Each structure stands twice: as C-alpha cells, then as structure tokens.
Amino acid sequence: MTSYSLIKVGNDYVVQADDKCILKVASRRRAAQLISEATGLLNAAAAVEIPEKTVETASLHRETSKLP
C-alpha cells in the first residue's frame, strides 16, 4: 500500500506518495481531500476481483442436445 504524506514548500503544499512528489497544490485542505480520494480509489480497486473466466470464453461452449 502506498504511504501518502503532505509537506509544505514555500506557500504551497506537496503531496508525496512514498518518497516521490506527485502533486503541488496551494491549499492544505485540498491536498488532504485529494489524498483521501486517492486512498479510497485504491482501496476500491483492490476490492474488485478479476474473474478467471471471461464472458467470451463461457459463451463459446454450447451444450448440444440430441434430438430423439
């Protein structure tokens, strides 16, 4: 999981992910909102599982019924 931090540089705030600077904003409140949204999106993406069988694969296999 990525660790976010917020540092002040001059009059601006810089958002860091781990040790990389990724965003510079003028408002501390806006920076905190962006961190919160990014964390929520990453958590939502981690919760979604990709199924191993796709719909295309499932639709290719038909059952053939034998008529009497």
PDB file of N, CA, C and O in Angstrom:
ATOM      1  N   MET A   1       0.842  -1.174   0.000  1.00  0.00           N
ATOM      2  CA  MET A   1       0.000   0.000   0.000  1.00  0.00           C
ATOM      3  C   MET A   1       0.882   1.230   0.000  1.00  0.00           C
ATOM      4  O   MET A   1       1.923   1.259   0.656  1.00  0.00           O
ATOM      5  N   THR A   2       0.468   2.231  -0.728  1.00  0.00           N
ATOM      6  CA  THR A   2       1.220   3.467  -0.834  1.00  0.00           C
ATOM      7  C   THR A   2       1.006   4.317   0.404  1.00  0.00           C
ATOM      8  O   THR A   2      -0.104   4.406   0.928  1.00  0.00           O
ATOM      9  N   SER A   3       2.072   4.935   0.860  1.00  0.00           N
ATOM     10  CA  SER A   3       2.009   5.823   2.007  1.00  0.00           C
ATOM     11  C   SER A   3       2.027   7.270   1.503  1.00  0.00           C
ATOM     12  O   SER A   3       2.956   7.679   0.807  1.00  0.00           O
ATOM     13  N   TYR A   4       1.001   8.034   1.856  1.00  0.00           N
ATOM     14  CA  TYR A   4       0.905   9.417   1.415  1.00  0.00           C
ATOM     15  C   TYR A   4       1.344  10.346   2.531  1.00  0.00           C
ATOM     16  O   TYR A   4       1.117  10.080   3.711  1.00  0.00           O
ATOM     17  N   SER A   5       1.977  11.441   2.134  1.00  0.00           N
ATOM     18  CA  SER A   5       2.346  12.460   3.111  1.00  0.00           C
ATOM     19  C   SER A   5       2.171  13.827   2.478  1.00  0.00           C
ATOM     20  O   SER A   5       2.034  13.956   1.262  1.00  0.00           O
ATOM     21  N   LEU A   6       2.179  14.837   3.323  1.00  0.00           N
ATOM     22  CA  LEU A   6       1.931  16.208   2.899  1.00  0.00           C
ATOM     23  C   LEU A   6       3.026  17.084   3.497  1.00  0.00           C
ATOM     24  O   LEU A   6       3.224  17.089   4.712  1.00  0.00           O
ATOM     25  N   ILE A   7       3.737  17.825   2.648  1.00  0.00           N
ATOM     26  CA  ILE A   7       4.770  18.725   3.151  1.00  0.00           C
ATOM     27  C   ILE A   7       4.534  20.125   2.603  1.00  0.00           C
ATOM     28  O   ILE A   7       3.969  20.300   1.523  1.00  0.00           O
ATOM     29  N   LYS A   8       4.972  21.107   3.357  1.00  0.00           N
ATOM     30  CA  LYS A   8       4.812  22.500   2.932  1.00  0.00           C
ATOM     31  C   LYS A   8       6.117  22.975   2.318  1.00  0.00           C
ATOM     32  O   LYS A   8       7.186  22.847   2.914  1.00  0.00           O
ATOM     33  N   VAL A   9       6.009  23.530   1.105  1.00  0.00           N
ATOM     34  CA  VAL A   9       7.160  24.085   0.398  1.00  0.00           C
ATOM     35  C   VAL A   9       6.792  25.509   0.007  1.00  0.00           C
ATOM     36  O   VAL A   9       6.006  25.721  -0.917  1.00  0.00           O
ATOM     37  N   GLY A  10       7.358  26.479   0.706  1.00  0.00           N
ATOM     38  CA  GLY A  10       7.002  27.873   0.459  1.00  0.00           C
ATOM     39  C   GLY A  10       5.559  28.103   0.842  1.00  0.00           C
ATOM     40  O   GLY A  10       5.164  27.816   1.972  1.00  0.00           O
ATOM     41  N   ASN A  11       4.761  28.620  -0.088  1.00  0.00           N
ATOM     42  CA  ASN A  11       3.333  28.851   0.157  1.00  0.00           C
ATOM     43  C   ASN A  11       2.465  27.695  -0.321  1.00  0.00           C
ATOM     44  O   ASN A  11       1.244  27.739  -0.172  1.00  0.00           O
ATOM     45  N   ASP A  12       3.067  26.676  -0.887  1.00  0.00           N
ATOM     46  CA  ASP A  12       2.324  25.557  -1.458  1.00  0.00           C
ATOM     47  C   ASP A  12       2.508  24.292  -0.631  1.00  0.00           C
ATOM     48  O   ASP A  12       3.387  24.206   0.226  1.00  0.00           O
ATOM     49  N   TYR A  13       1.652  23.312  -0.913  1.00  0.00           N
ATOM     50  CA  TYR A  13       1.725  22.002  -0.261  1.00  0.00           C
ATOM     51  C   TYR A  13       2.008  20.955  -1.326  1.00  0.00           C
ATOM     52  O   TYR A  13       1.421  20.980  -2.408  1.00  0.00           O
ATOM     53  N   VAL A  14       2.903  20.046  -1.012  1.00  0.00           N
ATOM     54  CA  VAL A  14       3.286  18.989  -1.941  1.00  0.00           C
ATOM     55  C   VAL A  14       2.823  17.656  -1.369  1.00  0.00           C
ATOM     56  O   VAL A  14       3.115  17.313  -0.223  1.00  0.00           O
ATOM     57  N   VAL A  15       2.088  16.910  -2.202  1.00  0.00           N
ATOM     58  CA  VAL A  15       1.630  15.574  -1.824  1.00  0.00           C
ATOM     59  C   VAL A  15       2.693  14.590  -2.294  1.00  0.00           C
ATOM     60  O   VAL A  15       3.131  14.631  -3.444  1.00  0.00           O
ATOM     61  N   GLN A  16       3.100  13.705  -1.387  1.00  0.00           N
ATOM     62  CA  GLN A  16       4.082  12.685  -1.720  1.00  0.00           C
ATOM     63  C   GLN A  16       3.462  11.306  -1.574  1.00  0.00           C
ATOM     64  O   GLN A  16       2.700  11.047  -0.643  1.00  0.00           O
ATOM     65  N   ALA A  17       3.797  10.429  -2.504  1.00  0.00           N
ATOM     66  CA  ALA A  17       3.426   9.018  -2.416  1.00  0.00           C
ATOM     67  C   ALA A  17       4.722   8.263  -2.214  1.00  0.00           C
ATOM     68  O   ALA A  17       5.594   8.250  -3.084  1.00  0.00           O
ATOM     69  N   ASP A  18       4.839   7.635  -1.057  1.00  0.00           N
ATOM     70  CA  ASP A  18       6.104   7.047  -0.615  1.00  0.00           C
ATOM     71  C   ASP A  18       7.155   8.169  -0.595  1.00  0.00           C
ATOM     72  O   ASP A  18       7.037   9.085   0.218  1.00  0.00           O
ATOM     73  N   ASP A  19       8.163   8.128  -1.449  1.00  0.00           N
ATOM     74  CA  ASP A  19       9.186   9.178  -1.440  1.00  0.00           C
ATOM     75  C   ASP A  19       9.140  10.063  -2.675  1.00  0.00           C
ATOM     76  O   ASP A  19      10.044  10.872  -2.883  1.00  0.00           O
ATOM     77  N   LYS A  20       8.108   9.926  -3.500  1.00  0.00           N
ATOM     78  CA  LYS A  20       8.014  10.688  -4.740  1.00  0.00           C
ATOM     79  C   LYS A  20       7.003  11.810  -4.615  1.00  0.00           C
ATOM     80  O   LYS A  20       5.892  11.600  -4.128  1.00  0.00           O
ATOM     81  N   CYS A  21       7.384  13.004  -5.053  1.00  0.00           N
ATOM     82  CA  CYS A  21       6.471  14.146  -5.087  1.00  0.00           C
ATOM     83  C   CYS A  21       5.559  13.965  -6.297  1.00  0.00           C
ATOM     84  O   CYS A  21       6.030  13.815  -7.424  1.00  0.00           O
ATOM     85  N   ILE A  22       4.250  13.982  -6.053  1.00  0.00           N
ATOM     86  CA  ILE A  22       3.332  13.716  -7.162  1.00  0.00           C
ATOM     87  C   ILE A  22       2.390  14.870  -7.475  1.00  0.00           C
ATOM     88  O   ILE A  22       1.815  14.917  -8.562  1.00  0.00           O
ATOM     89  N   LEU A  23       2.222  15.810  -6.531  1.00  0.00           N
ATOM     90  CA  LEU A  23       1.241  16.863  -6.742  1.00  0.00           C
ATOM     91  C   LEU A  23       1.583  18.075  -5.895  1.00  0.00           C
ATOM     92  O   LEU A  23       2.035  17.945  -4.757  1.00  0.00           O
ATOM     93  N   LYS A  24       1.362  19.261  -6.463  1.00  0.00           N
ATOM     94  CA  LYS A  24       1.600  20.511  -5.744  1.00  0.00           C
ATOM     95  C   LYS A  24       0.323  21.339  -5.801  1.00  0.00           C
ATOM     96  O   LYS A  24      -0.178  21.639  -6.885  1.00  0.00           O
ATOM     97  N   VAL A  25      -0.206  21.708  -4.637  1.00  0.00           N
ATOM     98  CA  VAL A  25      -1.433  22.495  -4.567  1.00  0.00           C
ATOM     99  C   VAL A  25      -1.246  23.657  -3.600  1.00  0.00           C
ATOM    100  O   VAL A  25      -0.338  23.648  -2.769  1.00  0.00           O
ATOM    101  N   ALA A  26      -2.114  24.653  -3.718  1.00  0.00           N
ATOM    102  CA  ALA A  26      -1.998  25.845  -2.885  1.00  0.00           C
ATOM    103  C   ALA A  26      -2.699  25.698  -1.538  1.00  0.00           C
ATOM    104  O   ALA A  26      -2.366  26.408  -0.588  1.00  0.00           O
ATOM    105  N   SER A  27      -3.658  24.793  -1.445  1.00  0.00           N
ATOM    106  CA  SER A  27      -4.468  24.665  -0.244  1.00  0.00           C
ATOM    107  C   SER A  27      -4.174  23.355   0.489  1.00  0.00           C
ATOM    108  O   SER A  27      -4.148  22.285  -0.120  1.00  0.00           O
ATOM    109  N   ARG A  28      -3.957  23.452   1.787  1.00  0.00           N
ATOM    110  CA  ARG A  28      -3.733  22.246   2.598  1.00  0.00           C
ATOM    111  C   ARG A  28      -5.001  21.394   2.627  1.00  0.00           C
ATOM    112  O   ARG A  28      -4.923  20.167   2.576  1.00  0.00           O
ATOM    113  N   ARG A  29      -6.154  22.029   2.708  1.00  0.00           N
ATOM    114  CA  ARG A  29      -7.422  21.304   2.732  1.00  0.00           C
ATOM    115  C   ARG A  29      -7.623  20.520   1.437  1.00  0.00           C
ATOM    116  O   ARG A  29      -8.041  19.363   1.472  1.00  0.00           O
ATOM    117  N   ARG A  30      -7.328  21.142   0.297  1.00  0.00           N
ATOM    118  CA  ARG A  30      -7.480  20.458  -0.997  1.00  0.00           C
ATOM    119  C   ARG A  30      -6.508  19.291  -1.111  1.00  0.00           C
ATOM    120  O   ARG A  30      -6.866  18.241  -1.644  1.00  0.00           O
ATOM    121  N   ALA A  31      -5.300  19.457  -0.623  1.00  0.00           N
ATOM    122  CA  ALA A  31      -4.322  18.375  -0.647  1.00  0.00           C
ATOM    123  C   ALA A  31      -4.814  17.194   0.187  1.00  0.00           C
ATOM    124  O   ALA A  31      -4.683  16.042  -0.227  1.00  0.00           O
ATOM    125  N   ALA A  32      -5.372  17.474   1.349  1.00  0.00           N
ATOM    126  CA  ALA A  32      -5.898  16.413   2.210  1.00  0.00           C
ATOM    127  C   ALA A  32      -7.074  15.702   1.542  1.00  0.00           C
ATOM    128  O   ALA A  32      -7.203  14.483   1.654  1.00  0.00           O
ATOM    129  N   GLN A  33      -7.940  16.458   0.842  1.00  0.00           N
ATOM    130  CA  GLN A  33      -9.060  15.855   0.123  1.00  0.00           C
ATOM    131  C   GLN A  33      -8.563  14.926  -0.979  1.00  0.00           C
ATOM    132  O   GLN A  33      -9.103  13.835  -1.164  1.00  0.00           O
ATOM    133  N   LEU A  34      -7.543  15.351  -1.705  1.00  0.00           N
ATOM    134  CA  LEU A  34      -7.006  14.538  -2.793  1.00  0.00           C
ATOM    135  C   LEU A  34      -6.380  13.249  -2.268  1.00  0.00           C
ATOM    136  O   LEU A  34      -6.515  12.196  -2.893  1.00  0.00           O
ATOM    137  N   ILE A  35      -5.702  13.322  -1.137  1.00  0.00           N
ATOM    138  CA  ILE A  35      -5.130  12.124  -0.527  1.00  0.00           C
ATOM    139  C   ILE A  35      -6.248  11.162  -0.130  1.00  0.00           C
ATOM    140  O   ILE A  35      -6.147   9.956  -0.356  1.00  0.00           O
ATOM    141  N   SER A  36      -7.300  11.698   0.456  1.00  0.00           N
ATOM    142  CA  SER A  36      -8.427  10.873   0.877  1.00  0.00           C
ATOM    143  C   SER A  36      -9.092  10.189  -0.318  1.00  0.00           C
ATOM    144  O   SER A  36      -9.412   9.002  -0.254  1.00  0.00           O
ATOM    145  N   GLU A  37      -9.301  10.930  -1.403  1.00  0.00           N
ATOM    146  CA  GLU A  37      -9.919  10.366  -2.604  1.00  0.00           C
ATOM    147  C   GLU A  37      -9.031   9.297  -3.235  1.00  0.00           C
ATOM    148  O   GLU A  37      -9.528   8.253  -3.658  1.00  0.00           O
ATOM    149  N   ALA A  38      -7.735   9.544  -3.302  1.00  0.00           N
ATOM    150  CA  ALA A  38      -6.812   8.578  -3.896  1.00  0.00           C
ATOM    151  C   ALA A  38      -6.789   7.295  -3.084  1.00  0.00           C
ATOM    152  O   ALA A  38      -6.770   6.204  -3.655  1.00  0.00           O
ATOM    153  N   THR A  39      -6.792   7.405  -1.766  1.00  0.00           N
ATOM    154  CA  THR A  39      -6.799   6.230  -0.911  1.00  0.00           C
ATOM    155  C   THR A  39      -8.079   5.431  -1.110  1.00  0.00           C
ATOM    156  O   THR A  39      -8.040   4.203  -1.183  1.00  0.00           O
ATOM    157  N   GLY A  40      -9.213   6.120  -1.197  1.00  0.00           N
ATOM    158  CA  GLY A  40     -10.484   5.449  -1.422  1.00  0.00           C
ATOM    159  C   GLY A  40     -10.532   4.718  -2.757  1.00  0.00           C
ATOM    160  O   GLY A  40     -11.046   3.602  -2.835  1.00  0.00           O
ATOM    161  N   LEU A  41     -10.002   5.337  -3.803  1.00  0.00           N
ATOM    162  CA  LEU A  41      -9.985   4.706  -5.120  1.00  0.00           C
ATOM    163  C   LEU A  41      -9.082   3.481  -5.137  1.00  0.00           C
ATOM    164  O   LEU A  41      -9.428   2.461  -5.733  1.00  0.00           O
ATOM    165  N   LEU A  42      -7.932   3.576  -4.489  1.00  0.00           N
ATOM    166  CA  LEU A  42      -7.029   2.427  -4.440  1.00  0.00           C
ATOM    167  C   LEU A  42      -7.639   1.277  -3.653  1.00  0.00           C
ATOM    168  O   LEU A  42      -7.478   0.115  -4.026  1.00  0.00           O
ATOM    169  N   ASN A  43      -8.332   1.588  -2.577  1.00  0.00           N
ATOM    170  CA  ASN A  43      -8.987   0.545  -1.782  1.00  0.00           C
ATOM    171  C   ASN A  43     -10.120  -0.102  -2.571  1.00  0.00           C
ATOM    172  O   ASN A  43     -10.313  -1.315  -2.489  1.00  0.00           O
ATOM    173  N   ALA A  44     -10.870   0.689  -3.332  1.00  0.00           N
ATOM    174  CA  ALA A  44     -11.968   0.153  -4.140  1.00  0.00           C
ATOM    175  C   ALA A  44     -11.421  -0.739  -5.252  1.00  0.00           C
ATOM    176  O   ALA A  44     -12.000  -1.784  -5.549  1.00  0.00           O
ATOM    177  N   ALA A  45     -10.320  -0.337  -5.862  1.00  0.00           N
ATOM    178  CA  ALA A  45      -9.728  -1.134  -6.938  1.00  0.00           C
ATOM    179  C   ALA A  45      -9.186  -2.449  -6.399  1.00  0.00           C
ATOM    180  O   ALA A  45      -9.243  -3.470  -7.084  1.00  0.00           O
ATOM    181  N   ALA A  46      -8.667  -2.434  -5.192  1.00  0.00           N
ATOM    182  CA  ALA A  46      -8.134  -3.662  -4.600  1.00  0.00           C
ATOM    183  C   ALA A  46      -9.254  -4.630  -4.238  1.00  0.00           C
ATOM    184  O   ALA A  46      -9.037  -5.842  -4.217  1.00  0.00           O
ATOM    185  N   ALA A  47     -10.441  -4.119  -3.954  1.00  0.00           N
ATOM    186  CA  ALA A  47     -11.565  -4.963  -3.555  1.00  0.00           C
ATOM    187  C   ALA A  47     -12.190  -5.690  -4.742  1.00  0.00           C
ATOM    188  O   ALA A  47     -12.827  -6.728  -4.563  1.00  0.00           O
ATOM    189  N   VAL A  48     -12.017  -5.163  -5.939  1.00  0.00           N
ATOM    190  CA  VAL A  48     -12.600  -5.773  -7.131  1.00  0.00           C
ATOM    191  C   VAL A  48     -11.688  -6.900  -7.593  1.00  0.00           C
ATOM    192  O   VAL A  48     -10.487  -6.705  -7.784  1.00  0.00           O
ATOM    193  N   GLU A  49     -12.273  -8.083  -7.770  1.00  0.00           N
ATOM    194  CA  GLU A  49     -11.513  -9.226  -8.241  1.00  0.00           C
ATOM    195  C   GLU A  49     -11.820  -9.465  -9.706  1.00  0.00           C
ATOM    196  O   GLU A  49     -12.964  -9.331 -10.140  1.00  0.00           O
ATOM    197  N   ILE A  50     -10.809  -9.813 -10.455  1.00  0.00           N
ATOM    198  CA  ILE A  50     -10.982 -10.112 -11.873  1.00  0.00           C
ATOM    199  C   ILE A  50     -11.274 -11.601 -12.002  1.00  0.00           C
ATOM    200  O   ILE A  50     -10.472 -12.431 -11.572  1.00  0.00           O
ATOM    201  N   PRO A  51     -12.414 -11.943 -12.590  1.00  0.00           N
ATOM    202  CA  PRO A  51     -12.731 -13.370 -12.732  1.00  0.00           C
ATOM    203  C   PRO A  51     -11.794 -14.029 -13.740  1.00  0.00           C
ATOM    204  O   PRO A  51     -11.343 -13.393 -14.693  1.00  0.00           O
ATOM    205  N   GLU A  52     -11.508 -15.303 -13.521  1.00  0.00           N
ATOM    206  CA  GLU A  52     -10.609 -16.023 -14.421  1.00  0.00           C
ATOM    207  C   GLU A  52     -11.283 -16.381 -15.728  1.00  0.00           C
ATOM    208  O   GLU A  52     -10.632 -16.388 -16.773  1.00  0.00           O
ATOM    209  N   LYS A  53     -12.579 -16.679 -15.696  1.00  0.00           N
ATOM    210  CA  LYS A  53     -13.319 -16.974 -16.915  1.00  0.00           C
ATOM    211  C   LYS A  53     -13.999 -15.706 -17.393  1.00  0.00           C
ATOM    212  O   LYS A  53     -14.697 -15.037 -16.629  1.00  0.00           O
ATOM    213  N   THR A  54     -13.797 -15.385 -18.637  1.00  0.00           N
ATOM    214  CA  THR A  54     -14.456 -14.223 -19.201  1.00  0.00           C
ATOM    215  C   THR A  54     -15.773 -14.642 -19.827  1.00  0.00           C
ATOM    216  O   THR A  54     -16.027 -15.831 -20.018  1.00  0.00           O
ATOM    217  N   VAL A  55     -16.592 -13.685 -20.138  1.00  0.00           N
ATOM    218  CA  VAL A  55     -17.889 -13.961 -20.749  1.00  0.00           C
ATOM    219  C   VAL A  55     -17.707 -14.587 -22.120  1.00  0.00           C
ATOM    220  O   VAL A  55     -18.465 -15.477 -22.504  1.00  0.00           O
ATOM    221  N   GLU A  56     -16.695 -14.122 -22.870  1.00  0.00           N
ATOM    222  CA  GLU A  56     -16.448 -14.669 -24.198  1.00  0.00           C
ATOM    223  C   GLU A  56     -16.120 -16.153 -24.124  1.00  0.00           C
ATOM    224  O   GLU A  56     -16.626 -16.941 -24.923  1.00  0.00           O
ATOM    225  N   THR A  57     -15.297 -16.531 -23.193  1.00  0.00           N
ATOM    226  CA  THR A  57     -14.922 -17.927 -23.055  1.00  0.00           C
ATOM    227  C   THR A  57     -16.141 -18.775 -22.710  1.00  0.00           C
ATOM    228  O   THR A  57     -16.323 -19.864 -23.253  1.00  0.00           O
ATOM    229  N   ALA A  58     -16.960 -18.276 -21.819  1.00  0.00           N
ATOM    230  CA  ALA A  58     -18.149 -19.026 -21.417  1.00  0.00           C
ATOM    231  C   ALA A  58     -19.145 -19.150 -22.567  1.00  0.00           C
ATOM    232  O   ALA A  58     -19.816 -20.176 -22.676  1.00  0.00           O
ATOM    233  N   SER A  59     -19.262 -18.147 -23.419  1.00  0.00           N
ATOM    234  CA  SER A  59     -20.245 -18.194 -24.493  1.00  0.00           C
ATOM    235  C   SER A  59     -19.804 -19.079 -25.655  1.00  0.00           C
ATOM    236  O   SER A  59     -20.628 -19.430 -26.500  1.00  0.00           O
ATOM    237  N   LEU A  60     -18.539 -19.443 -25.718  1.00  0.00           N
ATOM    238  CA  LEU A  60     -18.069 -20.280 -26.805  1.00  0.00           C
ATOM    239  C   LEU A  60     -18.461 -21.745 -26.630  1.00  0.00           C
ATOM    240  O   LEU A  60     -18.540 -22.482 -27.613  1.00  0.00           O
ATOM    241  N   HIS A  61     -18.700 -22.165 -25.425  1.00  0.00           N
ATOM    242  CA  HIS A  61     -19.027 -23.554 -25.153  1.00  0.00           C
ATOM    243  C   HIS A  61     -20.540 -23.724 -25.067  1.00  0.00           C
ATOM    244  O   HIS A  61     -21.170 -23.325 -24.088  1.00  0.00           O
ATOM    245  N   ARG A  62     -21.104 -24.318 -26.101  1.00  0.00           N
ATOM    246  CA  ARG A  62     -22.535 -24.565 -26.135  1.00  0.00           C
ATOM    247  C   ARG A  62     -22.810 -26.015 -25.787  1.00  0.00           C
ATOM    248  O   ARG A  62     -22.012 -26.913 -26.059  1.00  0.00           O
ATOM    249  N   GLU A  63     -23.931 -26.203 -25.196  1.00  0.00           N
ATOM    250  CA  GLU A  63     -24.361 -27.559 -24.959  1.00  0.00           C
ATOM    251  C   GLU A  63     -25.168 -28.007 -26.159  1.00  0.00           C
ATOM    252  O   GLU A  63     -26.091 -27.317 -26.591  1.00  0.00           O
ATOM    253  N   THR A  64     -24.825 -29.139 -26.685  1.00  0.00           N
ATOM    254  CA  THR A  64     -25.585 -29.658 -27.813  1.00  0.00           C
ATOM    255  C   THR A  64     -26.533 -30.716 -27.301  1.00  0.00           C
ATOM    256  O   THR A  64     -26.128 -31.665 -26.630  1.00  0.00           O
ATOM    257  N   SER A  65     -27.770 -30.548 -27.618  1.00  0.00           N
ATOM    258  CA  SER A  65     -28.758 -31.530 -27.180  1.00  0.00           C
ATOM    259  C   SER A  65     -29.055 -32.467 -28.357  1.00  0.00           C
ATOM    260  O   SER A  65     -29.124 -32.041 -29.510  1.00  0.00           O
ATOM    261  N   LYS A  66     -29.222 -33.708 -28.044  1.00  0.00           N
ATOM    262  CA  LYS A  66     -29.529 -34.696 -29.080  1.00  0.00           C
ATOM    263  C   LYS A  66     -31.038 -34.855 -29.169  1.00  0.00           C
ATOM    264  O   LYS A  66     -31.727 -35.060 -28.170  1.00  0.00           O
ATOM    265  N   LEU A  67     -31.515 -34.756 -30.366  1.00  0.00           N
ATOM    266  CA  LEU A  67     -32.952 -34.910 -30.591  1.00  0.00           C
ATOM    267  C   LEU A  67     -33.272 -36.399 -30.711  1.00  0.00           C
ATOM    268  O   LEU A  67     -32.484 -37.149 -31.289  1.00  0.00           O
ATOM    269  N   PRO A  68     -34.395 -36.835 -30.185  1.00  0.00           N
ATOM    270  CA  PRO A  68     -34.766 -38.257 -30.259  1.00  0.00           C
ATOM    271  C   PRO A  68     -35.111 -38.707 -31.664  1.00  0.00           C
ATOM    272  O   PRO A  68     -35.440 -39.875 -31.874  1.00  0.00           O
TER     273      PRO A  68
END
